[in-house]
Amino acid sequence: MRRQLTLAFGSRPFAALLFAALAVAAPFGRPALGRMALHDDRGATVTLDRSPGRIVSLLPSLTEAVCALGACDRLVGTDKFSSWPDSVASLPKLGGLEDAQIERIVALKPDVVLVSTSARVIDRLESLGVKVLSLESRDRADVKRTLALLGQMLGAEKKAEQVWADIERDTGLAATRVPAALRGKRVYFEIDATPYAAGPSSFIGQTLTALGLANAIPPELGPFPKLNPEFVVRARPDIVMALKAGVAEMPERPGWQTIPALRAGRWCAFPSATYELIVHPGPRMGEAARAIADCLAALGGSRGK
């Protein structure tokens, strides 16, 4: 469970995303020469002498964002779960949320380390003189602001705007492919078999809403609530979405064989790569919307009838 949550957004996606940034503009792809002050999601002010040329990212979504903004060549190390784009595979892997390898990170002499707000290494790295920018994205607005902040840090403000515009465009196009018969259907999107689910206020839930779907999880439970398994049975979702292995074992859970989605064969069982795409709150959210729409289009043409 912890690994899946880490892949998505660190272990605790509940902190609100706050930021403000002051940066000196620079030609795209080149470190800026001016001093900048960035306010991260802890409320801390991180002062950089220039746009960073050496970056360590300890969260997959932040790795993806840096690369989407054209600065992959500035990465000198990532967490062990970062896998996109392919070029990051050759970078040093520096552990995860709870086992980050501090000595190796320091040895890389990063100008800044990008982390989740819940990362345990923040205080230790800062005590060693390492600049740490702590970010968290729980909804689409958070993702947009994170991209904007990273764009300012990297001197790539216009690129950040374009990345977000592409997300919105691709999500809108994906929505046109959702069969009319499935619009308004209630979806249970499983983050983990505990179970944790994606509520309507999460970035995943908001993508489902943009695709014309409803959510089986009440909004008052928050973006990523931990549920009693019996709650899901009582919720009676019309469609379930989860990792392929999770969907395969759902009928074996007590009472779950009565869930309408499972009885009717209305499920999206995503392979690992597609699932990780969907649960990363970053620049590939438009692609994630297309992946969900692909499944829904298949449901509408066969099992969804």
Number of C-alpha atoms within 10 A of each C-alpha: 12 13 13 17 18 21 23 26 26 27 19 17 21 18 15 15 22 17 19 15 17 14 21 17 17 19 10 17 17 16 21 22 15 13 13 19 18 21 19 22 21 18 13 15 17 16 16 18 12 20 24 21 18 18 24 28 28 27 27 26 29 29 29 23 25 25 18 20 25 17 24 18 14 20 21 20 25 29 24 20 23 23 18 17 12 8 11 20 15 11 15 17 22 21 17 22 25 14 13 19 15 15 11 14 23 15 8 14 14 21 18 20 25 22 25 29 25 20 21 15 19 20 12 11 17 12 10 11 10 18 18 25 23 22 29 28 30 22 22 20 13 21 24 20 18 25 26 24 24 22 25 25 25 30 26 25 19 13 19 27 15 12 21 22 14 17 20 17 12 18 22 17 16 22 21 12 14 23 17 11 12 20 15 15 14 20 27 24 25 19 24 18 19 12 15 19 27 28 26 26 22 24 26 27 26 20 25 25 18 16 25 17 20 22 24 23 26 13 16 10 15 16 24 25 18 16 15 11 16 12 11 18 17 13 17 19 22 24 27 23 22 23 22 16 13 16 19 11 11 17 15 10 12 11 14 20 14 14 20 17 21 19 13 14 15 24 24 21 18 21 12 13 10 16 21 20 23 24 22 25 30 31 26 23 25 24 18 26 25 22 19 22 22 15 18 24 18 15 21 16 12 11 12 19 10
